[in-house]
Structures are given as structure tokens and as C-alpha cells.
Amino acid sequence: MSLSPLYFNDIIPNIQTIHRSKVELTQPFEQMVKGFARETGSVILLSGTSLDCARYNILAAKPWLTIIAKGENIVVSVDGKPFSFSGDPLEFVNDLIKHCSIDYNKFLSHTNPSPSDEYSTNLDGYSKHLNECSTNPDESLCPDPPVSAGLFGYLAYDLKDRIETLPNTCIDQNLPDLYLCAPSVIFVHDRYTDSVEKIFIEIDKGSRESEKTQSVLESQTFSIDPEGFSSNFSKLEYIEAVEKIIEYIKAGDIYQVNLSQRFSAGFQGDSYTLFLKLFAKNPAPFFSFINAGDHQIISTSPERFIKQNGDFIETRPIKGTIPRGKKNIAEIAEKNLNNNECKSFNNYEGIIFDNIEDKALGQSLLNSLKDDAELSMIVDLMRNDFGKVAVGGTVKVKEHKRLEPYDNVFHLVSIVEARLAPDKSSVDLIRATFPGGSITGCPKIRSMEIIDELESVRRHVYTGSIGYISFHRTLDLSIAIRTAVVAGGKIGFSVGGGIVFDSDPEKEYEETLHKGKTIMETLIASSNNGEELNSSDSLISTSKFKKTPKAWVNGKIIDEKKVVIPLHYTGFQYGAGLFETIRVEKGKILHLQQHLERISSSWKSLFKEEISHIDQITWQNVIDNLIQLNGLEQKTAAVKLMVAQSGTGRYESDFIAVFAREYTHRLKISGKSGLDLITFPERRHTYLAAHKSLNYLYYHLAGKFAKEHGYDESLILNADGTVSETNTASLISVLEIERKVVIPKSDYALPSVTLNAALKIFAQAGYEIIKRDITPFELVLMQNILALNSLMGAVKVLSIDGHKILHTSTSKDYLCNIFKQIRY
């Protein structure tokens, strides 16, 4: 069902009352909410450390509404009933927030307290209180929870494509760009006061909370496959990518780019148990767990993206990381937390160092010119982003380059604040700042283009945002770094770092391993009965990367000789796939759109589904890059685009590859003026002939037959014995005097891109186009027969089965003119 957002009132109910009650905390919050973690739509936000951005733990559960968006396809489920929309997901979210905004005066007659609650919030009074709190950014002065109704979930990094027009040359993970839930139950744990409040959002008058949750198994485990982790980069590939970024910096394209590599492994077990182990091992302020049903998000981020409290807005970019001294300060942090102290870590203020080494490492990070330059650039970028939506003159850097201590590392952090303009919404703030500059680079748009060029897999939630957007002008979103996704029996996570002019490529690679160390060691130890490994790359599969020739395979540029297609793919076993051969003339791609349309049409016809993973890729960029890498910019090139079905389900991508080679025209090689044909004795009976499928053995054997008998091509006949085409080309006969073009009729012949281009030219010149059944005998008697395909263009057919074909004296001029027009 497809509906316009104009019909919100018909499908989306309004909030009636917010019921609030105190809950006794009898065990750690993360254990108390464990049962909800198994329910689809649950979002758990945990805060670790005693930093001033780590006050609340939050559970959002039992959603009454869910939004899932991919591209411009939006599915909204209300109480389990789905509705489909098409459009900009962020604009839809903005409209939804307006619709669900808590307009308290409107609901005065619907705020009768629930006798089962300790107290029930009168929305008018609650609105006044929230407005008072929103004018004061100091959370310690506002005892009410930061969110009482709203949307919880994630905004994937790939949502950037709805904000900016950017190329796409990497492989999609087939996961949503946006996943947000409106919970009916929220638990908020105030770590300063060690108190828990339960919030129940009453949607329809008289609706009541369901207390039922899934049972919690006492013993939950997880493990990864014995093969360990694989990366979309080898070490050499990553180093070459860093060097490429440095070249861009030297050329003046950018100042900094965040480059990441993605690790993946087979995963079995309970993802929330992994989340708890990571939280116990290395807590950070923005831990997040999202159960999205068919996938789960596990984020261990230390970084706030943006926060809003009324018209107060804030961002806290992080740039600069260094390990702590051998002994961490977890006990000191816990002591500070128990004392309800809110520390300001500006330089050394408030930090208690454990030993001389610890202090020296902190000082080393503060003195780092590279980290100072990175952080300063990102602070300027975020100031500019805030300036798009802030009241003039209110953007300021509250703190710059403060040293923040965590259990295992120090970070350098800055705090930028501003006042949101009265006419700007929470979504306007997101649009102005998303994705965060600290994990893209500077300038942001060019950095994102380079990220897409060099990384083979779309990032999905990594470097996107996780948190909540309330219905009462508050939000808190983290940067989704140190974040894993469990889907389809696999776990994947990315780690990266900012590359600047003086970056050391080797050290940048090692830094990614260091950043992924905690999750790698946790997963490996669980899979090896608790045995820790000395090196976090000990189970990483790598391969060497040679210079030439290159191919583009599933979003990645690799050595053409290293290209493989898995044996279990139906594309390999049954030829369940398609391909297109495209001519590129000195960098100019000929008829690219027509080739893409043909492969999309064939895919839909054969496999009864859209080939969305092809349609989403910016093929112009892919081919241009491949042509450049193979040194073919000033040459004629043949580009082959191949797609083979995986046949393994949604979470394993189909095989997609592009190859490029120099093309020399076959007539130049043979020294002939045209082609000699021989009739292939095996008639064609399959409807697959109408598609350029990977099941191409018939045509391969036909070509082999021609060569064995001293001919250039085989003439292919339909099942009824009439002419169809050759094993590589379409056929036409040009009757100059009659001003007609005759084409063999065939129910199952490939809809040729080059033939269609030629027919358009003939039609414009006043020729009548005739398609009819033609026997081989009739064909031999015709004149000016041409064979056409994408690589060779249009060439003369010299003979068929030894019988010469008549070409009139002026046909050469027509042929040259047609050939040029087809090409350009």
C-alpha cells in the first residue's frame, strides 16, 4: 500500500498521555533490560566512564511505530501494519516528528492519571518544565529524563546520498539506510542519582503496556568461524589507498580523509552477550545495542555526534588517540562516578594519572602536531555546519583539545556549542551536519567521494549515527565508530583513521588494527575457550596486490588474476547471470545507459526481481577509474560488466565485476574488409537468447565451429530454420535504392544496443525499417548485409556459406557514416 505523508492523520495515531513511575534498580541496568534485548525494535543505550556526557542509560522497547528506509523506499509499520511511502526519508521523519510533536495544550482533556502508576504526567505542565530545562544546557539541573517520547535507532552513513549528490562505486550491504522505532516503553537510568524511571507512552485512550518479554536464557554464548576474520583490504592495498589520499592532499583536493577497512567473520550465538562483554571490557559513553529483527547493531562508540536540548545544540568531535599506561584508572573513574562528580578534562584538569608513563602518554597526545591539526580542521568544519542552522553569532568552541581518559586510551576532544535558530528543526540540524566531519574528512563532500572511490563496501551504520530524536525538541546521537553489525550469520565491523599530509601509511594501517583490537580479541577469545591472542591481525586473511591489470570486483579494485567466483554461486553452477560488453573510445563510454537498461531489463525478466545493486552504482565513475588504472585513457577499450547470482540469500551479495582490456578491431587483425559467415548446424531453441546471459556455451561452440571451418562467424538459425543473428552480432540488409532496412525476425534474439542506435540513424535518414522472417537462402540473395555489435560497430558481411554478398558501390560511404554516428 502506497500512501502520501499527507495522510498521516489516517494511519498514525497521536500520543495521548505519558505515564511515569519509579522503578527499583536491583541489578545493573544492562542486566535488568536483558530480556528486552531479544525483542525486535528494542534499543539499549549505555553510558560508561564518569565523563560529563555519560549520565544516562536508556532502554526503548515495544515500539508502536517503526520506520525502515532504503534509498527513497520507506516502510512504516504501525502496530505491525505496514504502509509504503516513496520520498526523502529525512523529510518523512521531519513530517512524522511534527505530527507526533507533543502539543500539550491540545491534550488537556486527555491527561487523566493512571491509577496503576506512581504518577502520570500532565502534558501541559510537562511541556512548561521541559521548556525551562531546554534553556539550560546543564543536565545536572534538570531532574527529568532527556527523552520521554520519540524515535530511537540508527541513521546509516549511506543516508548521505539523500543529502548530497555523490557517486556510488562500492557494494551495498543490503541493509536499511535508516531504522527508527517509536517505543511505547522507555526506561531511563540516571547514573548520577542511581535512580530508574519507567515511561509509558499511551497512544490511544486506554491503551496499556504489555509486561510480557521474551525469556532470558541464563547461559548465552557466541563465537566466530574458525577461518577467522577477512578484510576488504590487504595490508598492501590499505597502504596504497593511504598513499593515494596523500596524493589527493598534495594536489589540493582535500586536507584530510577518514579511510577505513572492514573486517568480517562467520558468527554464531547471542549478539547481546557480546555487547555486554565489550561493555565490561572497555566501557565508553555511547554504547548502543539495536535489535532490528534480521540484524543487530553493537556499538562501543566514545564520540557524541550532536546533542539538542531545546534550542541548545552541541557536538564533540574526537581526533587523536593514544593507549593508556599499563595500569588503567577504572577504579578512580568508578570512585568519581559514585561521588556524582562531573569532571571537566580540559588538558590535565580533573585527571588523576596512574603513573609517570600514563601522564607521559597523555602529554604526548596533547603535544602531537598531527592530532592538533586534524582536530582543528574538524572543529572548523563542525562550526561551519552548525552555522547553517544556528542563530547568528552563537556558534562557539567551548573547549578545544581537552584530554579525555578512558580505561584503555586517551582521546583529544573539542566541544562546539550553538543556539538552534527558531525556524530550524531537529532534522534540519541533522541535515546540516550529517555525516559527522570527524569520520569523513575536510572538505566533507570531496572526502566522501574519495571514501567511496577507495573503500569497496558501503559503510552502512559505521560512521553513521545512533541514538534518539525526541518528539519534544531533544536529541542525542553518537558517531557510530567501533560498531559491529550481525546479519545473515556473519559479523562485520570497520575501523579507520584520519589521513593527513604527513601520515605514515604503515602506521595508519597498524592503527586500524589497534582500534579493532578489543572486539577482535573478545570474539577470538570466545571462540578459543577464552584464550587471548597476541596479535589482533593473527586471524586476518590477506592477499598480495599486484599492479596490473586491474579489475573491479564487488566494489574493490584488485588484480585481475585474483578474481574468483565462489563455486556454490548459481552464477557459476548454472550460468545464472548476465553480462554486457561496452566500447570505450579514448575515455568516452559508448551507450552506457542503454547497456545498463538492457541488463536491468533482462535481470527482471529472468529472475523476477529488480537488480537494485546494479542500478545504485555510479558506473561512469567505476569504468572511468578502471580505464585510468589500466592505462587505457587514450586507447580503444573493451569493458565487460558481469553480474552472477549468489543464490544464497539476501545477505550475500551477488558477484559483480568489471574488466577492461585494450581492443583492436578484428578487421585490423585479419586484414580483411568484412566477415565471412557459415551456418551453424545446431538450431537455437532457448528463450535465453533474448538475454546476454552467462549461459553462453551455445554461442562459444558456434564461434568455435566457424573457426574450425575457416570462417569468422557462425550464422545462427531460429528453431523454424529462419535467420536470427550471428554468434556475436546482429544482422541487417540495407536496400539503398528502395530506402529500406530489412532485419531478420526472431522471437529470441538479443535486443542489440548497436542495432537500435543504427536503426535510429536510418529512420532519421528516411529509411523504412522492415522486420520479417528470412530464410538462409533469401539472406544470401540480399545486398549490403552488415553485422553490428558494440565493439566492432558495423562491418560488412562478405560471404555466407561461401556465397558472396553484393555490396553496391555507394555502400562503403553509407557504412562509414553509420559507423561514425553509432560511435559518437
N, C-alpha and C positions, 0 to 999 in steps of 0.2 A: 504494500500500500504506500503510495507516494503522496505526501501532504506538504503544503507550504507552511512555513513558520507563522503565517497569518492566522492559522487555525490552532495556535497554542491553547487557547481557551477551551477548545473542544476535546483535546487529548491530554493536557497536562493539568492536574489539579493544583489548587493553591494550598499553601501552608495555613492551617487553622490556629494551632496553638503549639507552644514549645513548653514541654514539661521538664522540670529539672529536679533532681534529687541527689542526695549524698549517698555514696557507696563506700563501705568499709574496705580498705585495702588490706587483705590478709596474706598476700604473697606478692612477689614482684609483679609489676604491671604487665610485663611481657609474658609472664606465665598465666596471669589472670585472664588475658584475652586470647589465649592459645586456641581455645575451641573455635573461636570465630575465624581463625586463620584458614580453616578448611572450607569456608563458605565463599562461594563466588561473590565478588563485589566488596569484600572486606579490604579495608586499607588500614594499616598499622604504621604509625609514625612514632619512632622512639628517639629520645634525646640522651646522648651520652656526654660525659665530661661535665665540668662545672662552669663552662663558658656562658657568657651572658646571652647567647642565642639558643640555649639548650634548656629551657624551662619546662616545656610540656611534653608529655607522652599522650598520644591520641589514638583511639580506635574509632573508625567509622564503619558501620556494619548494616546489614539488612537493607539494601538500597530499595527505595521505591521508584527510582528512575536511574537508567544507565544510558550513557552516550558512548557509542563506538563509531569512530570516523576513520575512513581510509580514502585519501585523496579528497574528492568532493562528495563521496558517498557517506551519508550519515544515517545511522540506525539508532533510534531512540526507543528504549523499552520502558514502558510504564506499567508497573505491576505485572511484568512478564509479557506484556503485549507489545510487539514490535511495530514501529512506524518508520518509514523510509523517507529521507529527505535528500536533496541534492543542493550543494552550495558550499560556501566557505564555512568550515567547522567553527572557526573562532567567532565569526559573525553569528552563527547559530547559538553558540554558548553565550554570547553577549545578549542576544534576544531572550534566551532562557533565563538568565540572571535577572533581567528586567522584569520578566513575567513572574518569577518567584521571589522578587525582592520583598522583603518583609515591610510592608506599608502598614505600620502598626495602628494608626488611627482608623483605618478601614476595618480592622478586625476587633474593635472594642466589644462588639456584641457576641464574639465567639471565643472569649478568653476565660470561660468558667473553669476554676481549678479542678484538677482531677483528684478525687478523694484518695486515690491509691498512691499519690506522690507526696513527697515531703513538702514541696511547693510547686506551683505551676506558674510560669512566667506570664504576666500581663504584657502583651506585646507593646503597648503604648509606653509603659514605664520602662520596659527593657530597651526600647529604642532611644529614649532620653539618656539612659545610663550609658549605652554604647556610644552615643554621640559625645558624651563627656569624656569617655575613655579615648576616643579616637583623636581628640585634640592633644593628648598627652602620650608621646611615644614610649614612655617608661612603663613597661608592662607590670613592674612590681607595684605600681599604684592602682592597678586595675584588677580587682579580685575575680572578675568574671572571666570565663573561658574565652579564648581568642576567636573561636568559631562555634556557633550554635546551630547553623544550618547552612548547607552549601554543597559544593561539588568536590569530591576527593578522587585522586587518581594521578594520571601522568599525561604530559604533553611530550610526544616523541620529538627528537631533534628534526626528523623529517617533516614536521609541520612547518618548517622554514619555507617549504615550497608553496605554502599558501600565503606567505607574507612577501616573499621576494620571488622574482623570476630567475631561476637558477638552472644550470644544466644538470642532467642526471645520467651518469655514466657508470653506476655501480649497481650491484644486485640487491634486490629488495628481500627483506626477511619475512614477508607475508604476515606482518603483524600490524595492528592499528597505529595510526598516527596520533590518535587521541583516545584515551579511555578514562571516563569520568563517571562517578556514581554519586547520587544524592542519597545519603543514608537516612534511615528512619531512627537509628540509634547511634549516639556518639558518647564515648567515654573519654573524659579529659582528666589526666593525672597532672596536678600541679606539683612539680618536684620541689619547689621552694617551700610549700606548706605540707607536702606529702599527703595531699587530700585528692579524692577522686569524685568527680561529678558525672552523673549519667544524665544525658539529654535525650528526650524522646520527641521527635517531630511528628505532630499529629497532622496528617494530610487532610483526610475527610473527617467531618464531625463524627466523633465517637470511635475512630479507629484506635486500635490498641496494639501495643508492642507484642511481638511473639518472643517468648523467652527461650524457645527451643533452639539449640545449637547442635552441631554435629559432635558426636562423642570424641573425646581426645584419647588416643592410644598412648599408654604410658611409655612404651618403647618405640621410638621413631628413629630411623637411620637413613643415611644417604650414602651414595658412592658414585664414582665415575668409572667409565670403562677402562680396562687395563691398558688400552692403547695410549691413554693419557690425552694431553692437550695438543691440538693442532692450531696453527696460526695462519691468518691470511697473508702474513709476511714471513719470509725467511729473514735471518739477520742481515744478510747482504742486501736484500730487497728494501728493508727498512732504512738501512744506511743510505742506499741510493735515493730513496724518497726524501730523506733529510737533506741530502746534497742538492736535490732538485729544488727544494724550498729555499735553500740558501742562494741558489742561482736566481730565483724569483726576487729574493730580497735585494740582491746586488743589482738586479735590473730595475729596481724601484717599484715593483708590483705591490709589495706588502712590506710590513715591518716585522710581522710575526704570524705564524700559523701553528695551530694545535694539530699535531699528527698522532694518530692512534693506530694500534694494531689490535685485532680481535682474536681472542682465544676461544676454542670450543672443545667440548668433550661429551661423550655419551653420559647421561645422568639417570640414576635411579634413586627413588626414595622420597623423603619428605623435605620439601623446599623450606618450610618454616623452621624446621630443626636446624638446617644450615644457617638460616638467618639468625637464630638465637646463638649459635656457636660463634658466628662472626661478631655479634654484638658483645658477647662475653670476652672475646679475644682482643678486640680493638674498638671500643665504643667511640662514636662521633656524634655530633649534634643532629644529623639529619638521616638517621637510619630509617628505611622505609620498606615495607612489605605490602605488595598488592597481589591479591588473588583475582586474576581476571578470567578465571574459568579454565580456558585452554592454554593459558600461560601465566606464569607468576614472575613478579619483579622483586629482586632483592637488591636494595641499595644501601651502601655504607658511606654515604657522602658526608664530608665535613663542611660543605660550602652552601651558604644561602645564596639563592639567585635574587629574588625580590620579595619584599615584605610590604604589605599595606595595612594600615590601621586608620581607617577613615581617610583623611587626606594626607596623612604621613606615609612616605614611601622610603624604602631603604634597600640597598644592595651591598653585598660583602664579597667582592672578588678576592680569590686566593691565587697568588702566584709566588712560588718559592717553597720548596720542601727539602727538609734535611732530616736524617734519622736522629733520634734522641740518643743520649748517653746510654751506657749499658744498663743502668738501673732506671726504670721509669718512675713517674710521680703519681701513679694511680692512687696510692694511699693518701697522698697530700690532696689530690683532687677530690677524693671522697670526703675527706675531712672538711674541705671548703664547702662542699655541697651540703653536708649535714649542718653546717653553721649558717646555711642560707646566704652565703656570701656571693655576690655578683661581681666578679673581678673584671677590671679593665686591663688588658695586657698590652698597653702601649709601650713599645720597646721592652724594658725589663720590669715595668711596674706590675706588681702583683704576682710575679712568677717566683716560685721557690725552686731553685735548681738543686738537683740531687747531688751533683759532684762537679768537679772542675771541668771534666770532659763535657758534661751536659751543657754547662754555661759557655764553654768554648764553641760548641757546635751552634748554639743559639746566636752567639756573636758573629760566627762565620756567615750564617744566613743573612743576618742584618747587614753585613758588610759586602754582600755579593752584588757586584755591579750588574751582572746579567739579570738576577732576580729583581733588582730595583728597577731596571729598565723595563722588564716585562710587566711588572705590576703597575708602573706609572702609565704605560701605554693603555692598559686595560682600564685603569681608573678614568683616564681621559675619554675613552670610548664610552664607558658607562655614564659619565657625566653628560656626554652629548646625547645618549639615548634617553636619559631622564629629562633632558632639556626639551625633548619633543612633546612631553605631556605635563611638565611641571609649571607651576606659577613662576613667572619670570623673576630671576634673582634669588630663588630659594635653593637652588642646587649647590650643595657644599660637600667638601670632603671632611667628615667629622674626625676620622683618624686615618692616617696613612702609614702603611708598612709597620703594623704592630705585630709583634711576635706572639703567636698563639701556641701553647703547649698541648700536645695530645700524648696518649700513652706511648706511642712508638715514634712519633715525628714532631717536628716544629713546622709551622706554616707561617708565611707572611700574609697578612690580611689588611685590607683597607675597608673603610665604611663610608659610603656615599649616601647622603640624605637629601630629601627634597619634599616639597608640598605639591600634591597632585592638583592639577587645575580643576575647577568646579565642573567643567563640561566634559571631563575625561572619566572613563570607567575603568574598572579593573582589567577588562580585556584590552582597552586602549593602552594601558600600561604594559601588558604582555606583548602586544604588537610592537611597541616601541623598543622593546629590549630583547625580545626572543630571537634566536637562542643567545645565551649569555656570552659576552665577549671574551671571558676568560678561557672558554673552551672552543672558540672559533679562531680568533686572531684579529689582527688590525691591519688595514681596514676590514670590516667584517664581511662584506659581500664578496670581495675578491678572495678572502681567506676561505670562505665556504666553497667557492668554485674550485680552489686548489685542493681542498679536502676531498671533494667529490672526484677530482681527477686522480688522486693518488691512493685513496682508500677503495678497496674492491667491494665492500659490503656496506649498504646503507646502515647508519648508526642506530636507527630505531630509538629506544629510550635513552641510550647512552648520550650524554651531554644535552639531553632534553631537560625536562623539569618534572618534579614530583612534589605533591603537597595538596593544598586545598585552595579553593576560591569560594568565599562565603557569599551568602545572599544578603549580607549586611555590611558590605564595604570593608572587608578584611581579606587578606590572602597571605599565604606563606608558601613559597616554592623554593625547593633546593635545586642545585645543579646536579644532575644525575651522573656523577662520576663514581668510580668504584662500584659499578652497578652490573648485576648479572640478570639474565633472562633464562628461565626454564621453560622450554616449549618443545613438544614433539619428541620427548625422550633425550633431549640434549640441554646442556647449559652453555651459554655463551656470554662473554664479557669482554669489554675493551679497556685498554689502558693507553694513555698517551701523555704528551708533554708539549710545551710551547717551544717552537723552534725559532731562534733569532739569528742575527748575522754571525755571531761568534759561537754558535752551538757546535759542540763536538759530536759528530754523528754516532760514534761508538758509545759515548756516554749517554746520549739520548736513548739509544736502544736499551742500554742497561737500566736506565731509569724506568722504562716501561715495565721491565721485569720486576723491579723493586716495588713499584706501585701495585702490581698484581700479586705480590708475594703472599699476602695474608689469605686471600681467597684460594689461591693455588695450593698453599700448604694445608689449609683446612680441608679442602676436597681430597688432596692426595693422602693426607694422614688418615682420613676417614676410610679411604679405600684400601689402606695398607695397615689396618688394625692399629692406628694411632702412631705409626712410625713416621717421624718428620724427615724430610729430605733436606740436604744441604743446599741444593741449588733449585731455585724456582723454575729454571728452564730445563730441568733434567728430564721431564716428560714431554717436552715440546717437540713436535715433528718439524723438521726443517728440510729445505731442499736448496740446491745451488741455483743461481740465477745467471744465465749466460746472456751475452749481449744481443745476438741476432740469430735468426729472425724472431720477431715478436708476434704474439697472438693475444687477443683479448678474450679471456675465458671467465665467465661468471663474474664480471666486474673487475678482473685483475689482468694486468699485462704480464705475461710470462713467456718463457722460451717456448717457441712453437713445438719443439721436440718433446717437451714435458706435458703436452696436452693429453689428457686421458678422459675417457667417459666410463663411469662405473659399469661393470658387467651386468649388474642387476637392473639397470635402467631399461625400460621398454624401448627407448630410443635406440639402444644398442641391440637388444634381443629381437625386436620386430621391425626396426626401421620406423618407429613411431615418432616422426619428427619432420621438419621442413627445412628448406634452405633457399637462399637467394644468391645469385651471382650478379655483382654490381660493378660497372666500369667506373673508374676514377681517372679523369684526364687532367694531369698536372694539378692535382689537388681539387678539381671540380668533380663532385659526386653526381653522376647522371641518373636522373629519375629515381632518386632515393625514396620519395614519398610513395610513388607508385609501387615500388618493390615492397615497402612496408605494408601498404594496404593489401597487397596480394597475399603476403604471408599471414597477416591477421585474418583475412577472409578465409583462407584455407584452414587455418587452425580451428576457427569457429565451426567450419563445415565438417571437419573430420573428427574433432574431439568434443564438439558440442559445448564449448566454453570460450570465454574471451581470453585472449593472450595478453593479459594486462601487464605481465612482467616485460613484454616486448614494447608495448605502447608507452610505458612510463620512462623508458630510457631515451636519452637525447643522443640519437645515433650519429648525428652530424659531428658531435664532439668526439664520440668513440672512434669513428672512422678517421677523422682528421688527425687525432693523436696517433693512431696506428700507422697511418700513412707517413707521418713525420718520423716516428720511431724506426720505421723500416727504410727510411731514406728514399721515399717514392714521391716526394713533393713535385718534382719536375718530370715525372715519368707517367706512362700509362700503366695503371694497376688494375688487377682483378681482385675484388674483395668478395669473400664468401661469408655470408651470415647464416649460421646454423642454429637450430633450436631442436633439442631432443627431449622427449618426455622422460621424467624420472619414474613415473608410475608408482611412487612411494608415498604419496600424500602431500598434504599442504605444506608441511614444514621442511621439506627437502626440495630445494629449487630445481627446476628443470635445467638441463645443460644448455647454455647459451654461449656461442663462440663466434668470433670474427677473425678471419685470416686475410692477409693481404700479400700479394706477390706481384712482381713485375709481369706485365702482359705484353707479349709480342704477337702481333696479328698472324693468324695461321696462314694467310696467303703469302705473307712475307717469308715465313719459314719454308713453305712449299715452293715458292717461286711461281705459283700459278695465278691465273686471273679469276678463278672461281672454284666451285666444289663439284666433284663427281659423286653421284649417289647410286646406291644399289638397294633394291627392295629386300627388306628383311623378311625371311620366310615365316616367322612366327608372328601371327596377328595379335594385336593388343586387345584384351578383353576387360581390363580393370578400370573402374571409375577413378582410381587413384591417379590416372593420367592427367586429370584436371588440376592436380596439385603437385607442387615441386617437393615431393616427399623424400625422406631419406631412404625409402624403399625404392632404390634407383637401379637395382640389379638388371632389370629388363633392358634399360637403356645402355647400361655399361656393356652388356653382352651384344646388343645391336651394334654399338660402336666397334667393338672387338671384331665382330663378323665383317664389317666393312673393311677394316684394316687388313684382315686376313685375305680378303679378296681383291686388294689393291685399290680400294675406293676411300673417299674421305668421310662419308656419312652413310647411314642406313635410312632408307625411306620407310617410315612406319605406317602400317595399314590398320584401319579400324577392323572390328570383328566381322563386318559385312564386306570387307575387301576394298573399301574406298580409302582414299588417301587421307592421312591426318597431318603429319609433320615429319621432320627427321628426328634422329635421336638427340639432337641438341638445339634445333631451330624450327621456327615457323616458316611456312611456305606461302608465297603469293605469286600470281601471274599478272603482269602489267600489260594491258592492251592499249597501246598508245593511240592508235587511230580511233578506236571506239571510246577512248577516255574512260576505261573501266579497269577495276582491280578485282580479280577473282581469288577467293580464298577457299581452300578445301573445308567442307563442313564436317565437323567431328563433335560428337556429344561429349567426348572426354579428351580434350586437348588443352594443354596449358594456356591460360589466358596471358599471352605474351605482352610484356611491358613494351618491348621494342616494336612489336607488330602494331599495337594500339597507337603508339606515337607516329608510326609511318602512315597508318590509315587516316589519322587526323590531318596529316600534311596533304595526302592525296585528296581528301574530301575538300579541304580548303582550296585546292587547285582545280576543283570542279569534276573530279573523277567520281564515277558511280561505284559503290562498293557492293560486290555480289558475293554471297556465301552460298555454296551449293555442293552437293555430292560430286566427287571427281574420281574416276577410276584411274589406275596407273597408266592405262593406255591413253586416256584423254589428256593426262598430265604431260605425257611425252610430246604430244602434238601442240601444246601451248607454247607461247613465246614469252621472253623476258621473265623467266622464273627466278625469283630471289629467295634466298634463305636469310632469316633475320634472327639474331639473338643479342643479348645485352653487351656481350664482349666484342663480337666482330662487327656489330651493326648490321648492314645489309650487303650481301655478296651475291654474285651471280651463280646460279646452278648451271654447270657446263654440260652435264650429261646425266641420264638416268638409265641404269642397266645397259650402258654402252651406247644409248641413243642420244645424239647431240641435241641440245636445246637451242632454238633460234633466238638470238638477241638482235634486235633491229639496230640500225646504225646510230640512232639517237639515244638508245637506252643507256649508254655509258654516261651521258650528261645528266639524264634523269637520276641515275643511280648515285652519282657523286653528290648531286643536290640533296637527294633524300638522306643520304648517309650523314652529311654535314648537319642537316636540320635535326635529325634524330639525336645526334650527339650533343648539340648545343641548344 
